[in-house]
Amino acid sequence: MTLHDVHVVVLNWNGYGETEACVAGVMDVAPDVRIHIVDNGSEGDEAGRLARRFPDARIESVGFNAGFAGGVNRGIDAALAEGARFVFLLNNDARIDAGTLPALLDAARRRPDVGVFGPRIWRDRGAGVLWCCGVAFGFGPNLGRLRGFDRRGDGLFLEEDAPDSLTGCGLLVRREVFDRIGTLDEAYFVYLEDADFCLRAREAGFGLLYVPGASMEHPGGWSTGGGYSPGRKYLTAHGAVRFLKRHGTWSLWASWVVFDVVLWPLLFLSAGVRGRGRAAWAKARGTLDGLLGRPPKPPALKPRA
């Protein structure tokens, strides 16, 4: 079990600069892995530029924006076809350390019962601020809470454990998981497809493991505008309904009713005062489309500068 067994999948959508830096960083710290770059219908010739910049990488060109799940699945399928024992999903705005993949592989050696592994993810490593140390479900304004989000990391989440879910911005998956449950659910487009995948893996008998010895950095929200943008709020709302229909417990449904339905008028008023009315309205549309089973139709997405 070595880095030769790992295939890294990176999705690009109108983000050549981010993707170039991400892939170059992977090659610097883990030159033995095989890299699959999936271009998700970018404007111009970004797929060609990436192919010329990284002649040893596999380039998959989708031809249209298939969403995160749809694009990443092309890379996963290509990796599995080439015999990958592990697939590492990596967001193009994320950066890994030299020890990230070795630490995850070491955990895989020690824990054959686990199928999905996630690292300790910093939002701002220089400032010591965390982004995610696994995901917890519970009563609150979001179905999934990023453990440690926006908190200083000193002394937090230093032990391996089994969280409720892990995030797809940096996710190592055994081949056997894909063989048994398939790839990501493309109906999510983006957001919550990783949580759905993790819960399906658990239902199939695979454990999840947060590995603090593996470390990477990820600011988050690049491709959908980040923060409280209309695109992000629509897609998270739409995905939340789909997730609840499949995995919802009574407590998660209750939380959703309180925070996404009952309190939405207050949210709309508050957002309007702060100039975020379009985003709040987009969240309502995403919720309605999800309840009616409509495919997602988000507002125009624009990568964050």
Backbone hydrogen bonds in HBPLUS format (Angstrom, degrees):
<---DONOR---> <-ACCEPTOR-->    atom                        ^
c    i                          cat <-CA-CA->   ^        H-A-AA   ^      H-
h    n   atom  resd res      DA  || num        DHA   H-A  angle D-A-AA Bond
n    s   type  num  typ     dist DA aas  dist angle  dist       angle   num
A0005-ASP N   A0002-THR O   2.94 MM   3  5.57 156.2  2.00 115.5 122.7     1
A0006-VAL N   A0003-LEU O   3.06 MM   3  5.26 164.2  2.09 109.7 114.7     2
A0085-ARG N   A0005-ASP O   3.20 MM  80  5.24 143.9  2.33 136.5 146.7     3
A0086-PHE N   A0005-ASP O   3.06 MM  81  6.06 148.4  2.16 161.7 153.8     4
A0034-ARG N   A0006-VAL O   3.26 MM  28  6.64 166.7  2.27 155.0 157.5     5
A0007-HIS N   A0086-PHE O   2.99 MM  79  6.33 155.9  2.05 147.0 153.5     6
A0088-PHE N   A0007-HIS O   2.85 MM  81  6.12 162.7  1.88 147.7 152.6     7
A0008-VAL N   A0034-ARG O   2.77 MM  26  6.18 155.1  1.84 160.2 167.6     8
A0036-HIS N   A0008-VAL O   2.74 MM  28  6.03 165.4  1.76 173.4 175.8     9
A0009-VAL N   A0088-PHE O   2.91 MM  79  6.16 163.3  1.94 152.1 155.4    10
A0090-LEU N   A0009-VAL O   3.07 MM  81  6.11 163.3  2.10 170.0 164.8    11
A0010-VAL N   A0036-HIS O   2.92 MM  26  6.29 163.9  1.95 165.6 170.1    12
A0038-VAL N   A0010-VAL O   2.90 MM  28  6.26 164.3  1.92 159.0 164.1    13
A0012-ASN N   A0038-VAL O   2.76 MM  26  5.96 168.2  1.77 165.5 163.5    14
A0040-ASN N   A0012-ASN O   2.77 MM  28  5.96 172.2  1.78 178.0 179.2    15
A0019-THR N   A0015-GLY O   2.90 MM   4  6.06 174.3  1.90 168.4 170.4    16
A0020-GLU N   A0016-TYR O   2.74 MM   4  5.81 162.9  1.77 156.3 161.2    17
A0021-ALA N   A0017-GLY O   3.14 MM   4  6.26 162.7  2.17 144.1 148.3    18
A0022-CYS N   A0018-GLU O   2.92 MM   4  6.12 158.1  1.97 150.1 156.9    19
A0023-VAL N   A0019-THR O   2.90 MM   4  6.04 176.9  1.91 159.0 159.2    20
A0024-ALA N   A0020-GLU O   2.98 MM   4  5.98 161.3  2.01 145.4 151.5    21
A0025-GLY N   A0021-ALA O   2.98 MM   4  6.02 149.3  2.08 138.5 146.9    22
A0026-VAL N   A0022-CYS O   3.02 MM   4  6.38 151.4  2.10 146.7 154.4    23
A0027-MET N   A0023-VAL O   2.93 MM   4  6.22 165.0  1.96 156.0 159.5    24
A0028-ASP N   A0024-ALA O   2.97 MM   4  6.17 143.1  2.11 141.4 151.5    25
A0029-VAL N   A0025-GLY O   3.18 MM   4  6.43 156.8  2.24 149.2 153.3    26
A0030-ALA N   A0026-VAL O   2.72 MM   4  5.55 147.1  1.82 155.7 164.4    27
A0033-VAL N   A0030-ALA O   3.27 MM   3  6.04 171.3  2.28 124.6 126.9    28
A0058-ARG N   A0035-ILE O   2.85 MM  23  6.20 169.0  1.86 163.9 163.2    29
A0037-ILE N   A0058-ARG O   2.76 MM  21  6.11 163.0  1.79 173.0 177.1    30
A0060-GLU N   A0037-ILE O   2.79 MM  23  6.13 166.4  1.81 156.5 160.0    31
A0039-ASP N   A0060-GLU O   2.72 MM  21  6.16 158.1  1.77 164.8 172.0    32
A0062-VAL N   A0039-ASP O   2.90 MM  23  6.08 173.5  1.90 170.4 172.1    33
A0049-ARG N   A0045-ASP O   2.91 MM   4  6.19 160.0  1.95 155.7 161.8    34
A0050-LEU N   A0046-GLU O   2.91 MM   4  6.07 160.1  1.95 150.8 155.5    35
A0051-ALA N   A0047-ALA O   2.96 MM   4  6.17 150.2  2.06 143.0 151.6    36
A0052-ARG N   A0048-GLY O   2.96 MM   4  6.22 153.1  2.03 147.7 154.5    37
A0053-ARG N   A0049-ARG O   2.87 MM   4  6.06 149.5  1.96 143.8 153.2    38
A0054-PHE N   A0050-LEU O   2.85 MM   4  5.89 151.6  1.93 145.4 152.3    39
A0057-ALA N   A0054-PHE O   3.05 MM   3  5.50 160.2  2.09 116.3 122.5    40
A0071-GLY N   A0067-GLY O   2.96 MM   4  5.93 159.5  2.00 145.3 151.3    41
A0068-PHE N   A0189-PHE O   2.63 MM 121  5.76 119.2  2.00 141.9 158.0    42
A0072-VAL N   A0068-PHE O   2.85 MM   4  5.90 171.6  1.86 158.4 161.1    43
A0069-ALA N   A0189-PHE O   3.28 MM 120  5.75 153.3  2.35 136.9 144.3    44
A0073-ASN N   A0069-ALA O   2.95 MM   4  5.95 155.6  2.01 148.3 154.8    45
A0074-ARG N   A0071-GLY O   3.10 MM   3  5.54 134.7  2.31 107.6 118.6    46
A0075-GLY N   A0072-VAL O   2.97 MM   3  5.22 117.4  2.37 102.7 117.8    47
A0076-ILE N   A0072-VAL O   2.92 MM   4  6.27 156.9  1.97 154.8 162.4    48
A0077-ASP N   A0073-ASN O   2.88 MM   4  6.02 168.8  1.89 150.9 153.6    49
A0078-ALA N   A0074-ARG O   3.09 MM   4  6.28 156.6  2.15 141.9 148.2    50
A0079-ALA N   A0075-GLY O   2.91 MM   4  6.11 156.6  1.96 148.3 154.9    51
A0080-LEU N   A0076-ILE O   2.89 MM   4  6.14 166.3  1.91 159.8 162.7    52
A0081-ALA N   A0077-ASP O   2.96 MM   4  6.11 152.6  2.04 143.5 151.4    53
A0082-GLU N   A0078-ALA O   3.18 MM   4  6.40 132.0  2.42 137.1 148.4    54
A0082-GLU N   A0079-ALA O   3.10 MM   3  5.21 134.6  2.31  97.4 109.8    55
A0084-ALA N   A0079-ALA O   3.09 MM   5  5.50 165.0  2.12 143.0 141.9    56
A0083-GLY N   A0080-LEU O   2.98 MM   3  5.07 161.3  2.02 106.9 111.0    57
A0175-ARG N   A0085-ARG O   2.91 MM  90  5.12 145.7  2.03 149.1 140.4    58
A0087-VAL N   A0173-VAL O   2.95 MM  86  5.31 159.4  2.00 149.0 155.4    59
A0173-VAL N   A0087-VAL O   2.87 MM  86  5.31 158.0  1.92 147.7 155.2    60
A0089-LEU N   A0171-LEU O   2.83 MM  82  5.09 156.8  1.88 149.8 148.6    61
A0171-LEU N   A0089-LEU O   2.99 MM  82  5.09 152.1  2.07 137.9 146.7    62
A0091-ASN N   A0169-CYS O   2.94 MM  78  4.76 159.8  1.98 130.8 129.7    63
A0094-ALA N   A0091-ASN O   3.10 MM   3  5.35 158.8  2.15 115.2 116.2    64
A0095-ARG N   A0217-GLU O   2.92 MM 122  5.27 155.1  1.98 149.1 155.8    65
A0217-GLU N   A0095-ARG O   2.91 MM 122  5.27 162.0  1.94 152.6 158.7    66
A0100-THR N   A0097-ASP O   3.26 MM   3  5.20 161.9  2.30 102.3 107.7    67
A0103-ALA N   A0099-GLY O   3.05 MM   4  5.90 156.5  2.10 142.9 149.0    68
A0104-LEU N   A0100-THR O   3.13 MM   4  6.40 153.8  2.20 147.2 154.7    69
A0105-LEU N   A0101-LEU O   2.88 MM   4  6.08 161.0  1.91 157.6 162.7    70
A0106-ASP N   A0102-PRO O   2.88 MM   4  6.05 150.5  1.97 143.7 152.1    71
A0107-ALA N   A0103-ALA O   3.10 MM   4  6.34 153.8  2.17 141.2 147.5    72
A0108-ALA N   A0104-LEU O   3.00 MM   4  6.31 146.6  2.11 140.8 150.5    73
A0109-ARG N   A0105-LEU O   2.94 MM   4  6.29 145.3  2.06 147.0 155.8    74
A0110-ARG N   A0106-ASP O   3.10 MM   4  6.39 158.2  2.15 148.7 153.9    75
A0111-ARG N   A0107-ALA O   2.85 MM   4  5.90 141.2  2.00 145.9 156.6    76
A0114-VAL N   A0111-ARG O   3.07 MM   3  5.60 165.2  2.09 117.0 121.7    77
A0207-GLY N   A0113-ASP O   3.07 MM  94  6.01 165.2  2.09 140.5 141.9    78
A0115-GLY N   A0207-GLY O   2.93 MM  92  5.63 156.2  1.98 139.4 141.2    79
A0174-ARG N   A0115-GLY O   2.96 MM  59  5.30 165.9  1.98 156.4 159.5    80
A0116-VAL N   A0207-GLY O   3.37 MM  91  6.71 160.3  2.41 157.8 162.4    81
A0209-LEU N   A0116-VAL O   3.00 MM  93  6.45 145.8  2.12 154.8 164.9    82
A0117-PHE N   A0172-LEU O   2.86 MM  55  5.09 164.8  1.88 153.8 158.4    83
A0172-LEU N   A0117-PHE O   2.98 MM  55  5.09 166.4  2.00 154.8 156.2    84
A0118-GLY N   A0209-LEU O   2.94 MM  91  6.36 155.8  2.00 159.4 163.0    85
A0211-VAL N   A0118-GLY O   2.76 MM  93  5.92 169.4  1.78 171.8 173.7    86
A0120-ARG N   A0214-ALA O   2.78 MM  94  5.95 169.7  1.79 157.5 154.5    87
A0216-MET N   A0120-ARG O   3.05 MM  96  6.50 146.8  2.16 160.0 164.9    88
A0121-ILE N   A0132-CYS O   3.00 MM  11  5.17 157.1  2.06 160.4 163.0    89
A0131-TRP N   A0121-ILE O   2.84 MM  10  5.52 167.4  1.86 143.6 140.4    90
A0132-CYS N   A0121-ILE O   3.11 MM  11  5.17 163.9  2.14 133.3 137.1    91
A0122-TRP N   A0216-MET O   2.79 MM  94  6.16 169.1  1.80 153.2 154.9    92
A0218-HIS N   A0122-TRP O   2.73 MM  96  6.06 162.7  1.75 174.8 178.8    93
A0123-ARG N   A0129-VAL O   2.84 MM   6  5.62 148.4  1.93 132.6 142.7    94
A0124-ASP N   A0129-VAL O   3.07 MM   5  5.09 169.0  2.08 140.2 141.5    95
A0128-GLY N   A0124-ASP O   2.96 MM   4  6.03 112.0  2.44 137.3 155.5    96
A0129-VAL N   A0124-ASP O   2.96 MM   5  5.09 159.8  2.00 146.8 144.8    97
A0128-GLY N   A0125-ARG O   2.95 MM   3  4.76 144.6  2.08  95.5 106.7    98
A0153-GLY N   A0128-GLY O   2.90 MM  25  5.85 157.7  1.94 158.6 163.8    99
A0130-LEU N   A0151-ARG O   2.84 MM  21  5.58 172.2  1.85 159.7 159.1   100
A0150-ASP N   A0130-LEU O   2.92 MM  20  5.41 145.7  2.04 145.4 142.6   101
A0133-CYS N   A0147-ARG O   2.93 MM  14  5.19 129.9  2.19 135.5 149.1   102
A0147-ARG N   A0134-GLY O   2.98 MM  13  5.74 157.5  2.03 158.0 164.4   103
A0135-VAL N   A0165-SER O   2.87 MM  30  4.88 163.2  1.90 142.1 137.7   104
A0164-ASP N   A0135-VAL O   3.09 MM  29  5.80 122.0  2.44 155.8 171.8   105
A0165-SER N   A0135-VAL O   3.16 MM  30  4.88 141.6  2.31 136.7 135.8   106
A0136-ALA N   A0145-ARG O   2.95 MM   9  5.17 164.1  1.97 145.9 150.2   107
A0145-ARG N   A0136-ALA O   2.75 MM   9  5.17 171.3  1.76 154.3 157.4   108
A0149-PHE N   A0146-LEU O   3.10 MM   3  5.43 163.2  2.13 134.6 132.7   109
A0151-ARG N   A0148-GLY O   3.04 MM   3  5.44 150.5  2.13 144.0 137.5   110
A0156-LEU N   A0153-GLY O   3.09 MM   3  5.31 174.7  2.09 126.8 128.1   111
A0210-TYR N   A0161-ASP O   2.86 MM  49  5.49 173.3  1.86 170.4 172.5   112
A0177-VAL N   A0174-ARG O   3.14 MM   3  5.62 144.2  2.27 109.1 118.1   113
A0179-ASP N   A0175-ARG O   3.01 MM   4  6.33 160.4  2.05 153.6 160.0   114
A0180-ARG N   A0176-GLU O   3.07 MM   4  6.18 140.1  2.24 136.3 144.9   115
A0180-ARG N   A0177-VAL O   3.13 MM   3  5.28 127.8  2.42  96.7 109.9   116
A0181-ILE N   A0177-VAL O   2.89 MM   4  6.08 171.5  1.90 163.8 165.7   117
A0182-GLY N   A0178-PHE O   2.84 MM   4  4.53 144.7  1.97 127.1 132.1   118
A0188-TYR N   A0185-ASP O   3.30 MM   3  6.23 173.1  2.31 122.7 124.8   119
A0189-PHE N   A0186-GLU O   3.28 MM   3  5.54 150.0  2.38 107.0 114.3   120
A0190-VAL N   A0188-TYR O   2.59 MM   2  5.40 130.0  1.83 117.0 100.0   121
A0196-ASP N   A0192-LEU O   2.97 MM   4  6.13 163.4  2.00 145.9 150.6   122
A0197-PHE N   A0193-GLU O   2.98 MM   4  6.09 154.0  2.05 136.5 143.8   123
A0198-CYS N   A0194-ASP O   2.91 MM   4  6.15 160.0  1.95 148.3 153.4   124
A0199-LEU N   A0195-ALA O   2.98 MM   4  6.20 160.9  2.01 152.4 157.0   125
A0200-ARG N   A0196-ASP O   2.95 MM   4  6.14 153.9  2.02 147.4 155.0   126
A0201-ALA N   A0197-PHE O   2.92 MM   4  6.16 150.0  2.01 146.6 155.1   127
A0202-ARG N   A0198-CYS O   2.97 MM   4  6.27 155.2  2.03 145.9 152.3   128
A0203-GLU N   A0199-LEU O   2.92 MM   4  6.13 159.0  1.96 146.8 152.4   129
A0204-ALA N   A0200-ARG O   3.06 MM   4  6.24 133.6  2.28 136.2 148.0   130
A0204-ALA N   A0201-ALA O   3.12 MM   3  5.07 129.5  2.38  93.1 106.8   131
A0206-PHE N   A0201-ALA O   2.98 MM   5  5.39 162.2  2.01 150.1 144.6   132
A0205-GLY N   A0202-ARG O   2.98 MM   3  5.14 162.0  2.01 109.1 113.9   133
A0214-ALA N   A0211-VAL O   3.14 MM   3  5.74 162.1  2.18 116.8 122.2   134
A0226-GLY N   A0221-GLY O   2.68 MM   5  3.87  94.0  2.42 139.4 147.5   135
A0304-ARG N   A0222-TRP O   2.70 MM  82  5.05 167.2  1.71 155.6 159.3   136
A0233-LYS N   A0229-SER O   3.02 MM   4  6.23 169.6  2.03 161.0 163.9   137
A0234-TYR N   A0230-PRO O   2.93 MM   4  5.98 160.8  1.97 150.3 155.5   138
A0235-LEU N   A0231-GLY O   3.12 MM   4  6.21 170.3  2.13 147.9 150.8   139
A0236-THR N   A0232-ARG O   2.97 MM   4  6.08 160.2  2.01 152.0 157.4   140
A0237-ALA N   A0233-LYS O   3.11 MM   4  6.07 156.5  2.17 139.5 146.0   141
A0238-HIS N   A0234-TYR O   2.92 MM   4  6.14 163.6  1.94 154.3 159.1   142
A0239-GLY N   A0235-LEU O   2.93 MM   4  5.95 163.4  1.96 143.6 148.8   143
A0240-ALA N   A0236-THR O   2.92 MM   4  5.95 147.1  2.02 139.6 148.3   144
A0241-VAL N   A0237-ALA O   3.34 MM   4  6.62 157.1  2.39 147.9 151.1   145
A0242-ARG N   A0238-HIS O   3.33 MM   4  6.67 165.3  2.36 149.1 152.7   146
A0243-PHE N   A0239-GLY O   2.85 MM   4  6.02 160.8  1.89 152.6 158.5   147
A0244-LEU N   A0240-ALA O   2.91 MM   4  6.11 160.0  1.95 149.3 154.3   148
A0245-LYS N   A0241-VAL O   3.00 MM   4  6.23 156.7  2.06 150.6 156.4   149
A0246-ARG N   A0243-PHE O   3.15 MM   3  5.40 134.7  2.37 100.6 112.4   150
A0247-HIS N   A0243-PHE O   2.74 MM   4  5.80 168.6  1.75 162.7 166.8   151
A0248-GLY N   A0244-LEU O   2.82 MM   4  3.96 145.9  1.94 117.7 120.3   152
A0253-TRP N   A0249-THR O   2.92 MM   4  6.15 165.6  1.94 158.7 162.5   153
A0254-ALA N   A0250-TRP O   2.91 MM   4  6.05 157.3  1.97 144.2 151.0   154
A0255-SER N   A0251-SER O   2.93 MM   4  6.09 157.4  1.98 143.8 149.9   155
A0256-TRP N   A0252-LEU O   2.96 MM   4  6.17 159.0  2.01 146.8 152.3   156
A0257-VAL N   A0253-TRP O   2.92 MM   4  6.18 161.7  1.96 153.5 158.0   157
A0258-VAL N   A0254-ALA O   3.04 MM   4  6.26 163.3  2.07 151.4 155.4   158
A0259-PHE N   A0255-SER O   2.97 MM   4  6.11 175.5  1.97 159.7 159.5   159
A0260-ASP N   A0256-TRP O   2.78 MM   4  5.24 152.8  1.86 140.2 149.0   160
A0261-VAL N   A0257-VAL O   3.24 MM   4  5.01 138.2  2.43 115.5 123.0   161
A0262-VAL N   A0257-VAL O   2.87 MM   5  6.20 170.5  1.88 170.9 172.5   162
A0263-LEU N   A0258-VAL O   3.01 MM   5  6.14 147.1  2.12 153.3 162.7   163
A0264-TRP N   A0261-VAL O   3.30 MM   3  5.24 155.1  2.36  99.4 106.7   164
A0267-LEU N   A0263-LEU O   3.05 MM   4  6.34 156.3  2.10 151.4 159.0   165
A0267-LEU N   A0264-TRP O   2.98 MM   3  4.81 109.7  2.49  93.2 110.8   166
A0268-PHE N   A0264-TRP O   2.78 MM   4  6.06 155.7  1.84 159.6 166.1   167
A0269-LEU N   A0265-PRO O   3.05 MM   4  6.31 159.6  2.09 147.0 151.6   168
A0270-SER N   A0266-LEU O   2.90 MM   4  6.09 167.0  1.92 152.4 156.4   169
A0271-ALA N   A0267-LEU O   2.78 MM   4  5.91 160.6  1.82 150.7 156.7   170
A0272-GLY N   A0268-PHE O   2.87 MM   4  5.98 151.7  1.95 143.2 151.3   171
A0273-VAL N   A0269-LEU O   3.13 MM   4  6.40 155.9  2.19 149.4 154.1   172
A0274-ARG N   A0270-SER O   3.34 MM   4  6.63 144.8  2.47 139.7 148.4   173
A0274-ARG N   A0271-ALA O   3.12 MM   3  5.17 123.9  2.45  95.0 109.3   174
A0276-ARG N   A0271-ALA O   2.58 MM   5  4.57 163.0  1.61 149.6 143.3   175
A0275-GLY N   A0272-GLY O   3.08 MM   3  4.99 162.9  2.11 104.9 108.4   176
A0279-ALA N   A0276-ARG O   3.09 MM   3  5.45 122.8  2.43 105.4 119.1   177
A0280-ALA N   A0276-ARG O   3.16 MM   4  6.53 158.9  2.20 155.1 161.2   178
A0281-TRP N   A0277-GLY O   2.92 MM   4  6.14 160.1  1.96 153.6 159.2   179
A0282-ALA N   A0278-ARG O   2.90 MM   4  6.04 149.3  2.00 139.8 148.7   180
A0283-LYS N   A0279-ALA O   3.00 MM   4  6.29 145.3  2.12 142.8 151.7   181
A0284-ALA N   A0280-ALA O   3.20 MM   4  6.59 151.1  2.29 143.1 149.8   182
A0285-ARG N   A0281-TRP O   3.02 MM   4  6.38 157.3  2.08 150.3 156.4   183
A0286-GLY N   A0282-ALA O   2.91 MM   4  6.14 156.1  1.97 148.5 155.1   184
A0287-THR N   A0283-LYS O   2.98 MM   4  6.21 155.9  2.04 148.0 154.1   185
A0288-LEU N   A0284-ALA O   3.00 MM   4  6.26 166.3  2.02 152.6 155.6   186
A0289-ASP N   A0285-ARG O   2.89 MM   4  6.06 168.6  1.90 153.7 157.1   187
A0290-GLY N   A0286-GLY O   2.96 MM   4  6.06 153.8  2.03 143.1 150.4   188
A0291-LEU N   A0287-THR O   2.95 MM   4  6.23 159.2  2.00 152.3 157.6   189
A0292-LEU N   A0288-LEU O   2.99 MM   4  6.20 154.2  2.06 151.8 158.6   190
A0294-ARG N   A0289-ASP O   2.85 MM   5  5.02 147.9  1.95 157.9 156.7   191
A0293-GLY N   A0290-GLY O   3.13 MM   3  5.06 154.9  2.19 100.0 107.6   192
